[in-house]
Amino acid sequence: MTDDRLAQALALFALSKPYTLKQLNQQRDALLHTWAPQRFANLTNNPKKYMQAYTKAEEMTRLVEASYALLVELIVPDDVP
């Protein structure tokens, strides 16, 4: 793990150390709601634009999940309720 990946994950989740599991879960839920690919279904009648938005949403969903996994690993056990 690099510090760069950690910094990107923290920036994506708009968190700084120390953070709690509750904060992390709240941010994850908000990000997944924002980037849910199905939200882009009625965005446009242009198939090319739709696929671009859908692909971006899929990519962001994968990034959110990967960042979440990284940040969960770094939570100090005492912080977990």
Secondary structure, 3 states (H helix, E strand, C coil): CCHHHHHHHHHHHCCCCCCCHHHHHHHHHHHHHHCCHHHHCCCCCCHHHHHHHHHHHHHHHHHHHHHHHHHHHCCCHHHCC
